[in-house]
Amino acid sequence: MAAASVLSTTLSNEEELYWLALRMMPGLGARRSAQLLERFRGVRAIFHASAAELEDSGMPGALARSIASGCSFEDAAAQQQLVRDAGVKLIALGDARYPELLRDVFDPPPLLFCRGRIDLLAAVNVAVVGTRHPTPYGVAAAERLAGDLARAGVTVVSGMARGIDTVAHKATLACEGTTVAVLGCGVDVVYPSENRKLAAEIAAKGLILSEFPMGATAFPQNFPIRNRVISGLSSGLVVVEGAQYSGSAITARLALDQGREVFAVPGNITSKMSWGPNLLIKQGAKLVQDWNDVVGDLPVEARQRLIEAGRQRIMNQGLGGTVASNEPAAASQAPDPNQKINQTILRQLKVDASTDLDTLVETCEEVSPSEIIAALFEMEIQGLVKQLPGRNFIKVW
């Protein structure tokens, strides 16, 4: 959109105040904000325009007069103080740090309130969503998928609601992955209240994000609005469990409208919690059995970024090559045995020809079959190897 042509790196205090005034203006939603930004080419110009100019841009008369009066600046100043006190960062639509995927949706939020790692806005994000009342099967599926995606370098996005959202966040943090929680309330409000500890951990290790101002209550009508940010921020959306007309089904429709890849975990046809994902599969969503089904269908650029990040992690760990160092290794620092096993297997694998598991067992005599299988699984998650049909493996280039 046109706002992208006025990108800045950071916001000054005065610019923050203007953006907050835009956000706090009653009756001015995301679409009208985008309309004004396109027409006036900047947030300051909006408030310097006359009521007549604002009406000419398509604003209703009463709203145009409200904007021209600057009546929202008092609320904006109060919000700015709350933002500073809480250590929250503001990312405006005209900010270079605003996520490109979200900027391109039909009605991007004009302002994002962020607690935590802002760099995750530019990560390879995949949303994992589902019902607030999951079955044990749904919990197990969400834990496995979120954990495996995180280990593959994906940042897991969800809404920190009860059920599948909470499971996805916790599974990601448990394997030291990165996660983003998109809230339907202010970033200083914890909803549901039992997720207070989880919210603190996400703020410390990941990112809590909202388009709602500080102190905003989690009203039911906020969640469909929030859901478009979950899908808009992500390259793909995974639905684990949900009823036919659930919030996760709404998020999936939003994702399709935004041109995102939609994935669904199939479920028992006798379970109401499986109606949503099963129907999505019938309508064309990709059936998901493991993390590879998701990563393999992400946009090419996202896959390339994951591969590069995986290679860098392995190089940092000393796998597939030696990390240069000017200091001799301490005698007490013995090499990790798992790294040695991985290196042994990688030497036997080829990029252009597959090697079957039996051959690996024969050629890697110093490694037991169980260790080989465990190492192959680990390296597949890391993007180092790929499994082909018939228990054959190749090295990823």
C-alpha positions as CSV (number, residue, x, y, z in Angstrom):
1,M,0.0,0.0,0.0
2,A,1.0,3.6,-0.3
3,A,2.1,3.9,3.3
4,A,5.1,1.7,2.4
5,S,6.5,4.6,0.4
6,V,7.0,6.6,3.6
7,L,8.9,4.0,5.6
8,S,11.0,5.2,8.5
9,T,13.4,3.2,10.7
10,T,12.1,4.2,14.1
11,L,9.4,6.6,15.5
12,S,10.2,9.8,17.3
13,N,8.2,10.7,20.4
14,E,6.2,13.2,18.4
15,E,5.5,10.6,15.6
16,E,4.4,8.1,18.2
17,L,1.9,10.6,19.5
18,Y,0.4,11.1,16.0
19,W,0.1,7.4,15.4
20,L,-1.5,6.8,18.8
21,A,-3.9,9.7,18.1
22,L,-4.9,8.0,14.9
23,R,-5.4,4.7,16.7
24,M,-7.4,6.2,19.5
25,M,-9.8,8.2,17.3
26,P,-13.3,6.8,17.9
27,G,-15.0,5.4,14.8
28,L,-11.7,5.2,12.8
29,G,-10.9,1.6,12.1
30,A,-8.1,0.0,10.1
31,R,-9.6,0.4,6.7
32,R,-10.4,4.1,7.1
33,S,-7.0,4.7,8.6
34,A,-5.4,3.1,5.6
35,Q,-7.6,5.2,3.3
36,L,-6.4,8.4,5.1
37,L,-2.8,7.3,5.0
38,E,-3.0,6.7,1.3
39,R,-4.7,10.0,0.6
40,F,-2.5,12.2,2.7
41,R,0.7,10.3,2.4
42,G,1.6,10.4,6.1
43,V,0.0,10.5,9.6
44,R,0.9,14.1,10.4
45,A,-0.8,15.4,7.3
46,I,-4.0,13.7,8.4
47,F,-4.2,15.8,11.5
48,H,-3.1,19.0,9.7
49,A,-5.9,18.6,7.1
50,S,-9.2,20.6,7.4
51,A,-12.5,18.9,8.0
52,A,-13.5,19.7,4.4
53,E,-10.4,18.0,3.1
54,L,-11.0,15.0,5.3
55,E,-14.6,14.8,4.0
56,D,-13.4,14.9,0.5
57,S,-11.2,11.9,1.2
58,G,-14.3,9.9,2.0
59,M,-14.7,10.4,5.8
60,P,-18.2,10.9,7.2
61,G,-18.8,14.5,8.3
62,A,-18.8,13.9,12.1
63,L,-15.6,11.8,11.9
64,A,-13.9,14.4,9.7
65,R,-14.7,17.1,12.3
66,S,-13.4,14.9,15.1
67,I,-10.1,14.2,13.4
68,A,-9.7,17.9,12.5
69,S,-10.3,18.9,16.1
70,G,-7.5,16.6,17.4
71,C,-9.7,15.3,20.2
72,S,-7.9,12.0,20.5
73,F,-4.5,13.5,21.4
74,E,-5.3,13.6,25.1
75,D,-6.0,9.8,25.0
76,A,-2.9,9.4,22.9
77,A,-0.7,11.1,25.5
78,A,-2.1,8.9,28.2
79,Q,-1.4,5.8,26.0
80,Q,2.2,7.0,25.3
81,Q,2.9,7.1,29.0
82,L,1.5,3.6,29.6
83,V,3.6,2.4,26.7
84,R,6.8,3.8,28.2
85,D,6.0,2.6,31.7
86,A,5.5,-1.0,30.4
87,G,8.5,-1.0,28.1
88,V,6.2,-1.6,25.1
89,K,7.4,-0.8,21.6
90,L,5.2,0.7,18.9
91,I,5.5,-0.4,15.3
92,A,3.5,1.8,12.9
93,L,2.4,1.0,9.4
94,G,4.9,3.5,8.1
95,D,7.7,1.8,10.1
96,A,10.4,-0.2,8.2
97,R,10.1,-2.9,10.9
98,Y,6.4,-3.5,10.2
99,P,6.0,-7.1,8.9
100,E,5.7,-7.1,5.1
101,L,3.2,-10.0,5.0
102,L,0.9,-8.1,7.4
103,R,1.3,-4.9,5.5
104,D,0.0,-6.5,2.4
105,V,-3.4,-7.7,3.8
106,F,-6.6,-5.8,2.9
107,D,-6.9,-4.0,6.2
108,P,-3.5,-4.0,8.1
109,P,-3.6,-2.6,11.6
110,P,-2.2,1.0,11.6
111,L,-0.3,0.4,14.8
112,L,1.2,-2.6,16.6
113,F,1.9,-2.7,20.3
114,C,4.8,-5.1,21.0
115,R,6.3,-6.6,24.2
116,G,9.4,-8.7,23.6
117,R,11.5,-9.5,20.5
118,I,10.5,-7.2,17.7
119,D,12.9,-9.1,15.4
120,L,10.4,-12.0,15.3
121,L,8.1,-9.8,13.1
122,A,10.5,-10.6,10.3
123,A,10.9,-14.3,11.1
124,V,9.4,-17.2,9.1
125,N,6.1,-17.5,10.9
126,V,3.6,-20.3,10.9
127,A,0.3,-20.1,12.9
128,V,-0.9,-23.0,14.9
129,V,-4.5,-22.6,16.0
130,G,-7.4,-24.7,17.2
131,T,-10.2,-25.2,19.7
132,R,-10.3,-24.0,23.3
133,H,-11.5,-27.4,24.3
134,P,-9.1,-29.9,22.7
135,T,-9.2,-33.7,23.0
136,P,-6.1,-35.6,24.1
137,Y,-5.5,-36.3,20.4
138,G,-5.6,-32.6,19.6
139,V,-3.2,-31.8,22.5
140,A,-0.7,-34.4,21.3
141,A,-0.9,-33.3,17.7
142,A,-0.4,-29.6,18.6
143,E,2.5,-30.4,20.9
144,R,4.3,-32.5,18.3
145,L,3.7,-30.1,15.3
146,A,4.6,-26.9,17.2
147,G,7.7,-28.5,18.7
148,D,8.9,-29.9,15.4
149,L,8.2,-26.7,13.5
150,A,10.1,-24.7,16.2
151,R,13.1,-27.1,16.0
152,A,13.0,-26.6,12.2
153,G,13.5,-22.9,12.8
154,V,9.9,-21.8,12.3
155,T,8.5,-19.1,14.7
156,V,5.1,-20.4,15.9
157,V,2.3,-17.9,16.0
158,S,-0.9,-18.3,18.0
159,G,-3.4,-16.4,20.1
160,M,-2.5,-17.5,23.7
161,A,-6.1,-18.6,24.2
162,R,-7.1,-21.6,26.2
163,G,-6.6,-25.0,24.5
164,I,-4.6,-25.5,21.3
165,D,-3.1,-22.0,21.4
166,T,-1.7,-22.5,24.8
167,V,-0.4,-25.9,23.9
168,A,1.4,-24.6,20.8
169,H,3.1,-21.8,22.7
170,K,4.2,-24.1,25.6
171,A,5.5,-26.8,23.2
172,T,7.5,-24.2,21.3
173,L,9.1,-22.7,24.5
174,A,9.8,-26.2,25.8
175,C,12.2,-26.9,22.9
176,E,13.7,-23.4,23.2
177,G,11.9,-22.2,20.0
178,T,10.5,-18.8,19.2
179,T,6.8,-17.9,19.5
180,V,4.5,-14.9,18.9
181,A,1.3,-14.4,20.8
182,V,-1.3,-12.2,19.1
183,L,-3.8,-10.9,21.7
184,G,-7.4,-9.7,21.4
185,C,-6.7,-7.2,24.3
186,G,-3.9,-4.9,25.3
187,V,-0.4,-6.3,25.6
188,D,-0.5,-5.4,29.3
189,V,-3.7,-7.5,29.9
190,V,-3.4,-11.2,30.4
191,Y,-6.3,-13.2,29.0
192,P,-7.1,-15.9,30.1
193,S,-5.8,-15.0,33.6
194,E,-4.3,-18.5,34.1
195,N,-1.8,-17.8,31.3
196,R,0.0,-15.2,33.4
197,K,3.1,-17.2,33.7
198,L,3.0,-18.2,30.1
199,A,2.6,-14.5,29.0
200,A,5.7,-13.5,31.1
201,E,7.8,-16.3,29.5
202,I,6.6,-15.3,26.0
203,A,7.4,-11.6,26.7
204,A,10.9,-12.6,27.8
205,K,11.8,-15.1,25.1
206,G,9.3,-14.3,22.3
207,L,6.9,-11.6,21.3
208,I,3.5,-10.5,22.6
209,L,1.6,-8.4,20.0
210,S,-1.7,-6.6,19.7
211,E,-3.3,-3.9,17.7
212,F,-5.5,-3.0,20.7
213,P,-4.4,-0.1,23.0
214,M,-3.0,-0.5,26.4
215,G,-5.5,-1.6,29.0
216,A,-8.0,-2.8,26.3
217,T,-10.3,-5.6,27.6
218,A,-10.7,-8.9,25.8
219,F,-14.2,-8.3,24.5
220,P,-15.6,-11.2,22.3
221,Q,-15.8,-9.0,19.2
222,N,-12.1,-8.4,19.4
223,F,-11.1,-12.0,18.6
224,P,-12.2,-12.1,14.9
225,I,-10.3,-8.8,14.5
226,R,-7.3,-10.4,16.2
227,N,-7.5,-13.5,14.0
228,R,-6.7,-11.6,10.8
229,V,-3.4,-10.5,12.3
230,I,-2.5,-14.1,13.3
231,S,-3.1,-15.3,9.7
232,G,-1.7,-12.1,8.1
233,L,1.6,-12.3,10.1
234,S,2.1,-16.0,9.0
235,S,3.3,-17.7,5.8
236,G,1.0,-20.6,6.6
237,L,-1.8,-21.6,9.1
238,V,-2.2,-25.0,10.7
239,V,-5.6,-25.9,12.2
240,V,-5.4,-28.7,14.7
241,E,-9.0,-29.1,16.1
242,G,-12.1,-27.0,16.0
243,A,-15.8,-27.1,15.4
244,Q,-17.3,-26.3,12.0
245,Y,-18.0,-22.6,12.9
246,S,-15.2,-22.1,15.4
247,G,-12.8,-19.2,15.7
248,S,-10.1,-21.4,14.0
249,A,-12.4,-21.9,11.0
250,I,-12.8,-18.1,10.8
251,T,-9.0,-17.7,10.9
252,A,-8.6,-20.3,8.2
253,R,-11.0,-18.4,5.9
254,L,-9.1,-15.2,6.6
255,A,-5.9,-16.9,5.7
256,L,-7.3,-18.1,2.4
257,D,-8.5,-14.6,1.7
258,Q,-5.0,-13.3,2.4
259,G,-3.4,-15.9,0.1
260,R,-1.8,-17.9,2.8
261,E,-1.2,-21.7,2.8
262,V,-3.8,-23.5,5.0
263,F,-3.1,-26.8,6.6
264,A,-5.3,-29.1,8.7
265,V,-4.7,-32.0,11.0
266,P,-7.3,-34.7,10.2
267,G,-9.3,-36.1,13.1
268,N,-11.9,-38.7,14.1
269,I,-15.0,-38.3,12.0
270,T,-17.2,-39.0,15.1
271,S,-15.6,-36.1,17.1
272,K,-17.2,-32.6,16.7
273,M,-13.7,-31.1,17.3
274,S,-12.6,-32.7,14.0
275,W,-15.4,-31.2,11.9
276,G,-13.6,-28.0,11.2
277,P,-10.2,-29.4,10.0
278,N,-11.8,-32.3,8.2
279,L,-14.1,-29.9,6.3
280,L,-11.1,-27.7,5.5
281,I,-9.3,-30.7,4.0
282,K,-12.4,-31.5,1.8
283,Q,-12.3,-27.9,0.6
284,G,-8.6,-28.0,-0.4
285,A,-6.5,-27.5,2.7
286,K,-3.4,-29.7,2.8
287,L,-3.7,-32.7,5.2
288,V,-0.9,-32.6,7.8
289,Q,0.8,-35.6,9.3
290,D,4.1,-34.1,10.3
291,W,6.0,-30.8,10.2
292,N,7.5,-31.7,6.7
293,D,4.0,-31.4,5.2
294,V,3.9,-27.8,6.4
295,V,7.4,-26.6,5.7
296,G,7.4,-28.3,2.3
297,D,4.5,-26.2,1.1
298,L,5.6,-22.8,2.4
299,P,6.6,-20.1,-0.1
300,V,10.0,-20.7,-1.7
301,E,11.5,-17.6,0.0
302,A,10.4,-18.9,3.5
303,R,11.9,-22.4,2.8
304,Q,15.2,-20.9,1.7
305,R,15.4,-18.8,4.8
306,L,14.8,-21.9,7.0
307,I,17.5,-23.8,5.2
308,E,20.0,-21.1,5.5
309,A,19.2,-20.6,9.2
310,G,19.5,-24.4,9.8
311,R,22.9,-24.5,8.1
312,Q,24.1,-21.6,10.2
313,R,23.0,-23.4,13.4
314,I,24.8,-26.5,12.4
315,M,28.0,-24.6,11.5
316,N,27.8,-22.8,14.9
317,Q,27.5,-26.2,16.6
318,G,30.5,-27.5,14.6
319,L,28.5,-29.9,12.4
320,G,29.2,-30.2,8.7
321,G,32.4,-28.2,9.2
322,T,34.7,-26.7,11.8
323,V,34.1,-23.3,13.2
324,A,37.2,-21.2,13.1
325,S,38.6,-20.1,16.4
326,N,41.8,-18.4,17.5
327,E,41.7,-20.1,20.9
328,P,42.8,-23.7,21.5
329,A,40.0,-26.0,22.8
330,A,40.2,-26.6,26.5
331,A,41.2,-30.2,27.4
332,S,38.2,-30.5,29.6
333,Q,35.8,-29.7,26.8
334,A,35.3,-33.1,25.2
335,P,33.4,-33.1,21.8
336,D,29.6,-33.8,22.0
337,P,29.2,-37.5,21.1
338,N,26.0,-36.7,19.2
339,Q,27.9,-34.3,17.0
340,K,30.4,-37.0,16.2
341,I,27.7,-39.4,15.3
342,N,26.0,-36.9,13.0
343,Q,29.3,-36.1,11.3
344,T,29.9,-39.8,10.7
345,I,26.5,-40.2,9.1
346,L,26.8,-37.1,7.0
347,R,30.0,-38.3,5.5
348,Q,28.2,-41.4,4.2
349,L,25.3,-39.5,2.7
350,K,25.2,-37.9,-0.8
351,V,23.4,-35.0,-2.2
352,D,22.6,-36.5,-5.6
353,A,22.0,-40.1,-4.6
354,S,20.1,-41.8,-1.8
355,T,21.5,-44.2,0.7
356,D,19.3,-46.8,2.4
357,L,19.3,-47.3,6.1
358,D,20.8,-50.8,5.9
359,T,23.8,-49.4,4.0
360,L,24.2,-46.7,6.7
361,V,24.2,-49.4,9.4
362,E,26.9,-51.4,7.6
363,T,29.2,-48.5,6.8
364,C,28.9,-46.8,10.2
365,E,30.1,-49.7,12.2
366,E,31.1,-47.7,15.2
367,V,27.5,-46.4,15.6
368,S,24.6,-48.6,16.7
369,P,21.5,-48.9,14.6
370,S,19.4,-47.1,17.3
371,E,21.9,-44.2,17.4
372,I,21.8,-43.9,13.6
373,I,18.0,-43.8,13.6
374,A,17.9,-41.2,16.4
375,A,20.5,-39.1,14.6
376,L,18.7,-39.2,11.3
377,F,15.5,-38.0,12.9
378,E,17.3,-35.1,14.6
379,M,19.1,-34.1,11.4
380,E,15.9,-34.3,9.4
381,I,14.3,-31.8,11.8
382,Q,17.4,-29.6,11.4
383,G,17.1,-29.7,7.7
384,L,20.4,-31.5,7.1
385,V,19.0,-34.7,5.7
386,K,15.8,-35.7,3.9
387,Q,14.0,-39.1,4.1
388,L,12.8,-40.6,0.8
389,P,10.4,-43.6,0.4
390,G,11.8,-47.0,1.3
391,R,14.0,-45.8,4.3
392,N,16.4,-44.0,2.0
393,F,18.1,-40.8,2.9
394,I,19.9,-37.9,1.1
395,K,22.0,-35.0,2.4
396,V,20.4,-31.6,1.9
397,W,22.5,-29.4,-0.2
